[in-house]
Every structure is written in structure tokens, then in C-alpha cells.
Amino acid sequence: GYNINDVMFYWTRGNESVSGLDTLQLAQYTVEDHYTSVSEAVYETGHYPRLVFHFELKRSILYFILETYVPSSLLVVLSWVSFWISLSSVPARICIGIHLFGNTHRR
């Protein structure tokens, strides 16, 4: 609630104010770069100080492929199994459909 006339923010040690990024472990991303800045937010009620932390992430493509494309592809291939079951075996086709697509709502 304080504007720039009442309080000013600043990073004590600049980029060194943020620590622990070298040990940060994310499943899908790695932190490529980061930096800090000080800016001013302008609203109808006045000008307010703000500290900003900028960071750049790089996506781990292997994780993305293993977690997105592989399960989706397997689900599509498994859904094709019903085409190989004879047309006269209706109960078997229905059971496969219920088993494959009925389990998606449990998450």
C-alpha cells in the first residue's frame, strides 16, 4: 500500500541476492539465465516500487517426449486393438473400450 514517496525497494546484492538456482532441480526445465531489476508499477492510485526477478528456462525435450508423446502414442495404438477383434465378439470390444478410456477420469 505504500507508494514511491513512502518506500523504495532495492536488491541488496543485485543478482547475488538470489541464491540456490545452481542446486534447483526441475523435471521439465533447467534455469539458463537470471537477473534482477528494480522498476515502478504505475496504477490509477499512484506509483509503487517493485522488485523484479527475470529468469530464462530451457525445456528438457527428452522429458517432454517421454511424458507427453509416448503415453499418447501408446494410448492410440492400444485403441486400435479393438479393430483386430472380430465383429461378432461385441463384449470383448466393449471391455477394451471401457478399460482404455474409463481409466482416464481417475486422476
SEMAR-752691 format. One record per residue: x, y, z of N, C-alpha, C, O in turn; residue number from 1; residue in one letter. Coordinates in nm, 2 decimals. Example, Ala and Ser with C-alpha at 12.3 -4.5 7.8 and 13.67 -1.06 7.14 Angstrom:
residues 2
NODE      npx      npy      npz     capx     capy     capz      cpx      cpy      cpz      opx      opy      opz     k   r
NODE     1.32    -0.57     0.78     1.23    -0.45     0.78     1.32    -0.33     0.78     1.42    -0.33     0.85     1   A
NODE     1.28    -0.22     0.71     1.37    -0.11     0.71     1.29     0.00     0.79     1.34     0.11     0.80     2   S
end
This chain:
residues 107
NODE      npx      npy      npz     capx     capy     capz      cpx      cpy      cpz      opx      opy      opz     k   r
NODE     0.08    -0.12     0.00     0.00     0.00     0.00     0.08     0.13     0.00     0.03     0.24    -0.02     1   G
NODE     0.21     0.12     0.02     0.30     0.24     0.02     0.34     0.27    -0.12     0.38     0.18    -0.20     2   Y
NODE     0.34     0.40    -0.16     0.39     0.44    -0.29     0.53     0.47    -0.29     0.60     0.46    -0.18     3   N
NODE     0.59     0.52    -0.40     0.73     0.55    -0.41     0.77     0.67    -0.32     0.89     0.69    -0.29     4   I
NODE     0.68     0.75    -0.28     0.71     0.86    -0.18     0.73     0.81    -0.04     0.80     0.87     0.04     5   N
NODE     0.68     0.69    -0.01     0.69     0.63     0.12     0.80     0.53     0.14     0.86     0.53     0.24     6   D
NODE     0.82     0.45     0.04     0.92     0.34     0.05     0.98     0.32    -0.09     0.92     0.33    -0.19     7   V
NODE     1.11     0.28    -0.09     1.18     0.24    -0.21     1.24     0.10    -0.19     1.30     0.08    -0.08     8   M
NODE     1.23     0.01    -0.28     1.28    -0.12    -0.27     1.41    -0.13    -0.36     1.42    -0.06    -0.46     9   F
NODE     1.50    -0.21    -0.32     1.62    -0.24    -0.40     1.68    -0.37    -0.36     1.66    -0.42    -0.25    10   Y
NODE     1.75    -0.43    -0.45     1.82    -0.56    -0.43     1.95    -0.53    -0.36     2.03    -0.45    -0.41    11   W
NODE     1.97    -0.59    -0.24     2.09    -0.56    -0.16     2.22    -0.59    -0.24     2.31    -0.51    -0.24    12   T
NODE     2.22    -0.71    -0.30     2.35    -0.75    -0.37     2.32    -0.77    -0.52     2.40    -0.85    -0.58    13   R
NODE     2.22    -0.71    -0.58     2.19    -0.73    -0.72     2.16    -0.87    -0.75     2.07    -0.93    -0.69    14   G
NODE     2.22    -0.93    -0.86     2.19    -1.07    -0.89     2.23    -1.17    -0.79     2.18    -1.28    -0.78    15   N
NODE     2.33    -1.13    -0.70     2.37    -1.22    -0.59     2.27    -1.23    -0.48     2.28    -1.32    -0.39    16   E
NODE     2.16    -1.15    -0.49     2.06    -1.16    -0.39     1.98    -1.29    -0.40     1.92    -1.33    -0.30    17   S
NODE     1.98    -1.34    -0.52     1.90    -1.47    -0.54     2.00    -1.58    -0.54     2.10    -1.58    -0.62    18   V
NODE     1.98    -1.68    -0.45     2.08    -1.79    -0.44     2.00    -1.92    -0.45     1.88    -1.92    -0.43    19   S
NODE     2.07    -2.03    -0.48     2.01    -2.16    -0.48     1.97    -2.21    -0.62     1.92    -2.32    -0.63    20   G
NODE     1.99    -2.12    -0.72     1.94    -2.17    -0.85     2.04    -2.27    -0.91     1.99    -2.35    -1.00    21   L
NODE     2.16    -2.28    -0.86     2.25    -2.38    -0.91     2.21    -2.52    -0.86     2.25    -2.62    -0.93    22   D
NODE     2.14    -2.53    -0.75     2.10    -2.66    -0.70     1.96    -2.69    -0.73     1.90    -2.79    -0.69    23   T
NODE     1.89    -2.60    -0.79     1.74    -2.61    -0.82     1.73    -2.73    -0.92     1.80    -2.73    -1.03    24   L
NODE     1.64    -2.82    -0.90     1.61    -2.93    -0.99     1.46    -2.93    -1.03     1.38    -2.95    -0.94    25   Q
NODE     1.44    -2.91    -1.15     1.31    -2.92    -1.21     1.30    -3.03    -1.31     1.40    -3.06    -1.38    26   L
NODE     1.19    -3.10    -1.31     1.18    -3.22    -1.40     1.18    -3.18    -1.55     1.25    -3.24    -1.63    27   A
NODE     1.11    -3.07    -1.58     1.10    -3.04    -1.72     1.19    -2.93    -1.77     1.21    -2.91    -1.89    28   Q
NODE     1.25    -2.85    -1.68     1.32    -2.73    -1.72     1.46    -2.72    -1.65     1.48    -2.78    -1.55    29   Y
NODE     1.55    -2.65    -1.71     1.67    -2.60    -1.65     1.68    -2.45    -1.65     1.63    -2.39    -1.75    30   T
NODE     1.73    -2.39    -1.55     1.74    -2.25    -1.55     1.86    -2.21    -1.63     1.97    -2.24    -1.59    31   V
NODE     1.84    -2.13    -1.74     1.96    -2.09    -1.82     2.02    -1.96    -1.78     2.14    -1.95    -1.77    32   E
NODE     1.94    -1.86    -1.74     1.99    -1.73    -1.71     1.89    -1.66    -1.61     1.77    -1.70    -1.61    33   D
NODE     1.94    -1.57    -1.53     1.86    -1.49    -1.44     1.92    -1.36    -1.41     2.04    -1.35    -1.42    34   H
NODE     1.84    -1.26    -1.38     1.89    -1.13    -1.34     1.78    -1.06    -1.27     1.66    -1.09    -1.28    35   Y
NODE     1.82    -0.96    -1.19     1.72    -0.89    -1.11     1.71    -0.74    -1.16     1.80    -0.70    -1.23    36   T
NODE     1.60    -0.68    -1.13     1.59    -0.54    -1.17     1.49    -0.47    -1.07     1.41    -0.54    -1.00    37   S
NODE     1.49    -0.34    -1.07     1.40    -0.26    -0.99     1.32    -0.18    -1.09     1.37    -0.12    -1.18    38   V
NODE     1.19    -0.18    -1.07     1.10    -0.10    -1.16     0.99    -0.03    -1.08     0.99    -0.04    -0.96    39   S
NODE     0.91     0.03    -1.15     0.80     0.11    -1.09     0.67     0.07    -1.15     0.65     0.07    -1.27    40   E
NODE     0.57     0.03    -1.07     0.44     0.00    -1.12     0.35     0.12    -1.11     0.34     0.19    -1.01    41   A
NODE     0.29     0.15    -1.22     0.20     0.27    -1.23     0.05     0.23    -1.24     0.01     0.15    -1.33    42   V
NODE    -0.02     0.27    -1.14    -0.16     0.24    -1.13    -0.24     0.37    -1.12    -0.18     0.48    -1.10    43   Y
NODE    -0.37     0.36    -1.12    -0.45     0.48    -1.10    -0.43     0.55    -0.96    -0.45     0.67    -0.95    44   E
NODE    -0.40     0.46    -0.87    -0.38     0.51    -0.73    -0.24     0.57    -0.70    -0.22     0.62    -0.59    45   T
NODE    -0.15     0.55    -0.80    -0.02     0.61    -0.78     0.09     0.52    -0.83     0.07     0.43    -0.91    46   G
NODE     0.22     0.56    -0.80     0.33     0.49    -0.85     0.39     0.40    -0.73     0.41     0.45    -0.62    47   H
NODE     0.41     0.27    -0.76     0.45     0.18    -0.65     0.59     0.11    -0.69     0.61     0.08    -0.81    48   Y
NODE     0.68     0.10    -0.59     0.80     0.03    -0.62     0.78    -0.12    -0.64     0.69    -0.18    -0.58    49   P
NODE     0.87    -0.18    -0.72     0.86    -0.33    -0.73     1.00    -0.38    -0.76     1.08    -0.32    -0.84    50   R
NODE     1.02    -0.50    -0.70     1.14    -0.57    -0.74     1.11    -0.68    -0.84     1.00    -0.75    -0.82    51   L
NODE     1.19    -0.70    -0.94     1.15    -0.80    -1.04     1.27    -0.90    -1.06     1.39    -0.86    -1.06    52   V
NODE     1.23    -1.02    -1.07     1.33    -1.13    -1.09     1.30    -1.19    -1.22     1.19    -1.25    -1.24    53   F
NODE     1.39    -1.18    -1.32     1.37    -1.23    -1.45     1.45    -1.37    -1.46     1.56    -1.37    -1.41    54   H
NODE     1.39    -1.47    -1.52     1.46    -1.59    -1.54     1.43    -1.65    -1.67     1.32    -1.63    -1.72    55   F
NODE     1.52    -1.73    -1.73     1.50    -1.79    -1.86     1.51    -1.94    -1.83     1.61    -1.99    -1.78    56   E
NODE     1.41    -2.02    -1.88     1.41    -2.16    -1.87     1.43    -2.23    -2.00     1.39    -2.18    -2.10    57   L
NODE     1.49    -2.34    -2.00     1.51    -2.43    -2.12     1.44    -2.56    -2.09     1.46    -2.62    -1.99    58   K
NODE     1.35    -2.60    -2.18     1.27    -2.72    -2.17     1.36    -2.84    -2.20     1.43    -2.84    -2.30    59   R
NODE     1.35    -2.94    -2.12     1.41    -3.07    -2.14     1.33    -3.15    -2.24     1.22    -3.20    -2.20    60   S
NODE     1.37    -3.16    -2.36     1.29    -3.22    -2.47     1.27    -3.37    -2.44     1.17    -3.42    -2.48    61   I
NODE     1.37    -3.44    -2.39     1.36    -3.58    -2.36     1.24    -3.61    -2.26     1.16    -3.70    -2.28    62   L
NODE     1.24    -3.53    -2.15     1.13    -3.54    -2.06     1.00    -3.52    -2.12     0.90    -3.59    -2.10    63   Y
NODE     0.99    -3.41    -2.20     0.86    -3.38    -2.27     0.82    -3.49    -2.36     0.70    -3.52    -2.36    64   F
NODE     0.91    -3.55    -2.43     0.87    -3.66    -2.52     0.83    -3.78    -2.44     0.73    -3.84    -2.48    65   I
NODE     0.90    -3.82    -2.34     0.87    -3.93    -2.26     0.74    -3.92    -2.18     0.66    -4.01    -2.16    66   L
NODE     0.71    -3.80    -2.14     0.59    -3.77    -2.06     0.46    -3.74    -2.14     0.35    -3.74    -2.09    67   E
NODE     0.48    -3.69    -2.26     0.36    -3.65    -2.34     0.34    -3.74    -2.46     0.23    -3.80    -2.48    68   T
NODE     0.44    -3.75    -2.55     0.42    -3.82    -2.68     0.41    -3.97    -2.66     0.33    -4.03    -2.72    69   Y
NODE     0.50    -4.03    -2.58     0.50    -4.17    -2.57     0.37    -4.22    -2.51     0.31    -4.31    -2.56    70   V
NODE     0.31    -4.17    -2.40     0.19    -4.22    -2.34     0.07    -4.20    -2.44    -0.02    -4.28    -2.46    71   P
NODE     0.07    -4.08    -2.51    -0.04    -4.06    -2.61    -0.03    -4.15    -2.72    -0.13    -4.21    -2.77    72   S
NODE     0.09    -4.18    -2.77     0.10    -4.27    -2.88     0.06    -4.42    -2.84     0.00    -4.49    -2.92    73   S
NODE     0.10    -4.46    -2.72     0.06    -4.59    -2.67    -0.09    -4.60    -2.66    -0.14    -4.71    -2.69    74   L
NODE    -0.15    -4.50    -2.61    -0.30    -4.50    -2.60    -0.37    -4.51    -2.73    -0.46    -4.59    -2.75    75   L
NODE    -0.31    -4.45    -2.83    -0.37    -4.46    -2.97    -0.35    -4.60    -3.02    -0.44    -4.66    -3.08    76   V
NODE    -0.23    -4.65    -3.01    -0.20    -4.79    -3.06    -0.29    -4.89    -2.98    -0.34    -4.98    -3.05    77   V
NODE    -0.31    -4.88    -2.85    -0.39    -4.97    -2.78    -0.54    -4.96    -2.82    -0.61    -5.06    -2.82    78   L
NODE    -0.58    -4.84    -2.86    -0.72    -4.83    -2.90    -0.74    -4.90    -3.04    -0.86    -4.93    -3.07    79   S
NODE    -0.64    -4.92    -3.11    -0.65    -4.99    -3.24    -0.67    -5.14    -3.22    -0.71    -5.21    -3.32    80   W
NODE    -0.64    -5.19    -3.10    -0.66    -5.33    -3.08    -0.80    -5.38    -3.10    -0.83    -5.49    -3.15    81   V
NODE    -0.90    -5.29    -3.08    -1.04    -5.33    -3.10    -1.07    -5.35    -3.24    -1.17    -5.43    -3.27    82   S
NODE    -0.99    -5.30    -3.34    -1.02    -5.33    -3.48    -0.97    -5.47    -3.52    -1.02    -5.52    -3.62    83   F
NODE    -0.89    -5.53    -3.44    -0.84    -5.66    -3.47    -0.93    -5.77    -3.41    -0.91    -5.89    -3.45    84   W
NODE    -1.01    -5.73    -3.32    -1.11    -5.83    -3.27    -1.22    -5.85    -3.36    -1.27    -5.75    -3.42    85   I
NODE    -1.27    -5.97    -3.38    -1.38    -5.99    -3.48    -1.50    -5.92    -3.44    -1.53    -5.89    -3.33    86   S
NODE    -1.58    -5.89    -3.55    -1.71    -5.81    -3.53    -1.81    -5.88    -3.44    -1.89    -5.82    -3.38    87   L
NODE    -1.80    -6.02    -3.44    -1.90    -6.10    -3.37    -1.87    -6.10    -3.22    -1.96    -6.14    -3.14    88   S
NODE    -1.76    -6.05    -3.18    -1.72    -6.06    -3.04    -1.74    -5.92    -2.98    -1.65    -5.85    -2.94    89   S
NODE    -1.87    -5.88    -2.96    -1.90    -5.75    -2.91    -1.86    -5.73    -2.77    -1.81    -5.62    -2.74    90   V
NODE    -1.88    -5.82    -2.68    -1.84    -5.80    -2.54    -1.69    -5.77    -2.52    -1.65    -5.69    -2.43    91   P
NODE    -1.61    -5.83    -2.60    -1.47    -5.81    -2.59    -1.43    -5.67    -2.63    -1.35    -5.60    -2.57    92   A
NODE    -1.50    -5.62    -2.74    -1.47    -5.49    -2.79    -1.51    -5.38    -2.69    -1.44    -5.28    -2.67    93   R
NODE    -1.63    -5.40    -2.62    -1.68    -5.31    -2.52    -1.59    -5.30    -2.40    -1.56    -5.20    -2.35    94   I
NODE    -1.54    -5.42    -2.36    -1.45    -5.42    -2.24    -1.32    -5.35    -2.27    -1.27    -5.28    -2.18    95   C
NODE    -1.27    -5.36    -2.38    -1.14    -5.29    -2.42    -1.17    -5.14    -2.41    -1.09    -5.06    -2.36    96   I
NODE    -1.28    -5.09    -2.47    -1.31    -4.95    -2.47    -1.33    -4.90    -2.33    -1.29    -4.79    -2.30    97   G
NODE    -1.40    -4.97    -2.25    -1.42    -4.93    -2.11    -1.29    -4.92    -2.03    -1.27    -4.83    -1.96    98   I
NODE    -1.21    -5.02    -2.05    -1.08    -5.03    -1.98    -0.99    -4.92    -2.03    -0.92    -4.85    -1.94    99   H
NODE    -0.98    -4.89    -2.15    -0.88    -4.79    -2.20    -0.93    -4.65    -2.17    -0.85    -4.57    -2.12   100   L
NODE    -1.05    -4.62    -2.20    -1.09    -4.48    -2.18    -1.17    -4.45    -2.05    -1.19    -4.34    -2.02   101   F
NODE    -1.20    -4.56    -1.98    -1.27    -4.54    -1.85    -1.17    -4.50    -1.74    -1.21    -4.43    -1.64   102   G
NODE    -1.04    -4.54    -1.75    -0.94    -4.51    -1.65    -0.89    -4.37    -1.66    -0.81    -4.33    -1.57   103   N
NODE    -0.92    -4.29    -1.76    -0.86    -4.16    -1.77    -0.92    -4.06    -1.67    -0.86    -3.96    -1.64   104   T
NODE    -1.04    -4.09    -1.62    -1.11    -4.00    -1.53    -1.07    -4.02    -1.38    -1.11    -3.95    -1.29   105   H
NODE    -0.98    -4.12    -1.35    -0.95    -4.15    -1.21    -0.84    -4.05    -1.16    -0.82    -4.05    -1.04   106   R
NODE    -0.77    -3.98    -1.24    -0.67    -3.89    -1.19    -0.73    -3.78    -1.13    -0.65    -3.69    -1.08   107   R
end
